Amino acid sequence: MTRSRVLATVLVVAAALLTARYVAVTWLGRMDVDAVLPYPTLLLSDFRDAVWLPTGDLLAGHDPYIDADFLARHPGTQGYSPYTPSHLLLALGFGALSWETGTLAWSVLGGLALAAMGAWTGFAVLRHARPSASRTAGVAAAAAGVLAVWVWRPTSIALGLGQPSAVWGPAAAVAAAATVTAVGISPAGRAVLSALAFAKPQTGIQLAVAAIAARQYRALLWGVGITAVLSLGVATWIAGGSVVAWVLALPAAVAGRHSRYDQRYTTGNPWIDVMSTAHRLGLPDVAGPLLAVLVLGAGLAAALALRARGRAGLGATTAMVTGLLVVPHCGYDVLLLFPVLMLTVVEVLRERRGPVRTAALAALVPLVLSGLLPGFRLPLVPGGLEPALGQAVLLLVALAVLLGTAVLARRPAPAEPVLVGSAT
């Protein structure tokens, strides 16, 4: 056996063992099925409240979207987040499982989804950098990607919580990154990834921002269409045919949960978007929406400009950062950055214009820190900034530098031939 094959084998075994370790730690430390707020442990708490209980309710003939009724059936829980009805359909089988079996199955599914994201990223980075690399090198790169994805801390946090982002998020992340590399995903594959992404509204909208910036709408529209059809079926099941009335009553039905979660604007808040950050800092109510509009406009303009000038990776990264700042996200959703950021590193290292390369590298530093150090406190004020606020600051700094990079990259990048497949 050659050295390259030995290395590939060692990396594959290490990747499998590390993935199994995170799955096992999550499942073995799971919360008690009857735990009430404040939870003694958060392990798999989001799985219970956002997957297991609502799908069980649906199978029992209840409407999980009516917040007051959900809390009456399950007192002491967080309530059910208003995910798209397709989420309930895709996860429906978990509602029929016991707590022990359901938590194990969800932990395994999340671990495999995140590992698959890492494997695709590692392989795509290799082919992006060295299109003629051998198959053995491809296997080694995929395994290295799995190891790297567990170093990217938002992934293990999402898995530990049992967050739907750990299952649906990789679909959005890979679909967005596929607009950068010549490592192709078929149109049908992109449509499926888009539909999975929209099971959680935040990840779906995040993908939409990236697709708009890349001017790639077909798979996005297919994903929206599939989600709409699946959601309509579930809504019809819940509403007994009165779908319009159910949809019109939905805002009032979920209002209770939103009022309870006004605490997200106070200390301990895990949200990293600019609207939550503005409220947390005590800015006027109009400041949050205004900042979101400004960030969205500036971010999309910069992303479109960078892509038009031959910097597809920087454009996609700018779009993903913009989405994280505009759409309500918690810190674990920074996992969505992983594939596109790794591909952008290759692009930046190959950048031929010094000022652009320097600015881009400066933008990548806070982005890497946001994934390696979630939960840390930035020592910018006495006592430091709380963890999510620190992440929000890093993303804002990165976006500001990316906007400057777009200005520096006014001239198109030197053309390079597409060596593998097609990125469209």
C-alpha positions, 0 to 999 in steps of 0.5 A, spaced: 500 500 500 502 506 497 503 512 502 498 516 499 493 510 500 495 509 508 494 517 509 487 516 506 485 510 510 488 513 516 484 520 515 477 516 513 478 512 520 479 518 524 473 522 520 469 516 522 471 515 529 470 523 530 463 523 527 461 517 532 464 521 538 460 527 537 454 523 535 455 518 542 456 524 546 450 528 544 445 522 545 448 519 551 448 526 554 441 527 552 436 531 556 430 527 560 424 527 556 420 530 561 425 536 563 422 543 563 425 550 563 430 552 565 433 545 562 438 542 566 442 540 559 440 543 552 443 536 549 437 535 544 432 540 547 431 543 540 430 536 537 424 535 543 421 541 542 422 542 534 421 535 532 419 530 536 413 533 540 410 537 534 411 531 529 408 527 535 402 532 536 401 532 528 400 524 528 395 525 534 391 529 530 393 536 534 395 542 531 402 544 533 402 551 531 397 553 536 402 556 541 397 556 547 395 549 545 402 546 544 404 549 551 398 546 554 399 539 552 407 540 553 408 545 559 415 547 561 417 547 553 420 552 549 414 552 544 414 550 537 418 554 532 414 556 526 418 552 521 415 550 514 409 545 514 414 541 510 419 540 516 413 536 519 412 532 513 420 530 512 421 529 520 414 525 521 417 519 522 420 521 528 414 523 532 412 515 532 419 513 535 420 512 543 424 518 546 431 514 546 430 511 539 428 518 536 434 522 539 439 516 537 436 516 530 436 524 529 443 524 532 446 520 527 442 523 522 445 530 524 452 527 524 451 524 517 449 530 514 454 535 517 459 529 515 457 529 508 457 537 508 465 536 510 466 531 505 463 534 500 467 541 502 474 537 502 473 534 495 470 540 492 476 544 495 481 539 492 478 539 485 478 547 485 485 547 487 488 541 483 483 539 478 487 533 476 488 530 483 488 523 484 482 519 486 486 517 493 487 524 494 480 526 493 478 520 498 483 523 503 481 530 502 474 528 503 476 525 510 480 531 512 473 535 510 470 531 515 475 532 520 475 540 519 467 540 519 468 538 527 473 543 528 468 548 526 464 549 532 457 551 530 457 544 527 458 541 534 453 546 537 448 545 532 448 537 533 448 537 540 442 542 541 438 537 536 437 543 532 434 542 525 439 546 522 444 540 523 440 536 518 437 542 513 443 547 514 448 542 510 443 542 504 443 550 504 450 550 505 452 545 499 447 548 494 450 555 496 457 553 495 456 549 489 455 556 485 462 557 486 466 551 484 466 546 478 465 540 482 458 539 479 451 538 482 445 536 478 439 540 477 435 535 480 440 535 486 440 542 487 432 542 487 432 537 492 437 541 496 433 547 496 427 543 498 431 541 504 433 548 506 426 551 506 424 546 511 427 551 516 425 558 513 432 561 516 436 556 512 431 557 506 432 564 506 439 564 507 440 560 500 435 565 497 440 570 498 446 566 495 442 564 489 440 571 488 447 574 488 449 568 484 443 569 479 442 562 479 434 561 480 432 555 477 434 550 483 431 555 488 424 556 484 424 548 484 426 548 491 420 553 493 415 549 489 417 543 492 416 546 499 410 549 497 407 543 495 409 539 501 407 544 506 400 545 502 399 538 503 400 538 511 396 544 512 390 541 508 391 535 513 392 540 519 386 544 517 381 539 515 381 543 508 380 550 511 387 552 508 386 559 507 382 560 514 388 556 517 393 560 514 390 567 516 389 565 523 397 563 523 400 569 525 395 570 531 396 562 533 404 563 534 404 570 537 405 567 544 411 564 542 414 571 539 412 575 545 415 570 550 422 570 546 422 578 546 428 576 551 432 574 545 434 582 545 436 582 552 443 579 556 444 572 554 441 573 547 444 567 542 441 571 536 447 574 531 442 578 526 443 586 526 435 587 528 437 583 534 443 586 535 440 593 535 435 591 540 440 588 545 444 595 544 438 599 546 437 602 539 431 605 537 426 600 534 426 603 527 434 602 527 434 594 527 429 594 520 433 600 517 440 597 519 437 590 516 435 594 509 442 597 509 446 591 510 441 587 505 442 592 499 450 593 500 451 586 501 447 584 495 450 589 491 457 587 493 456 580 492 453 581 485 459 586 483 464 581 486 461 575 482 461 580 475 468 581 476 470 574 476 471 573 484 465 568 485 467 565 492 468 572 495 461 574 492 458 567 495 461 569 501 459 576 501 452 573 500 452 568 506 455 573 511 449 578 508 444 573 510 446 571 516 446 578 518 439 580 515 435 573 517 434 572 524 440 567 526 443 564 532 450 563 532 450 555 530 447 557 524 454 560 522 455 552 520 452 555 513 459 559 512 463 553 512 463 550 505 463 557 501 468 559 506 473 554 505 472 554 497 474 562 498 480 561 501 483 557 495 480 563 490 483 568 495 490 565 495 490 565 487 488 572 487 493 576 482 492 583 484 495 584 491 491 589 494 485 585 493 488 579 496 490 583 502 483 586 503 480 579 502 485 575 507 483 581 512 475 579 511 477 572 512 480 572 518 474 575 522 469 569 519 474 564 521 474 566 528 466 566 528 467 559 526 472 557 531 471 561 537 463 561 538 461 563 545 468 567 546 467 574 549 470 580 545 474 584 550 472 591 547 468 594 553 469 592 560 467 585 562 467 584 554 461 583 549 457 577 550 458 571 546 453 572 540 454 579 540 461 578 539 459 573 533 455 579 530 461 584 531 465 579 527 460 578 521 459 586 521 467 587 521 468 582 515 462 584 511 465 591 511 472 589 509 468 585 503 465 591 501 471 595 501 474 589 497 468 589 492 471 597 491 478 595 490 476 589 485 473 594 480 477 591 474 475 584 472 480 578 475 484 575 470 480 570 466 482 562 468 479 556 464 473 552 467 477 545 468 472 541 471 464 540 469 460 547 469 458 551 475 452 553 472 
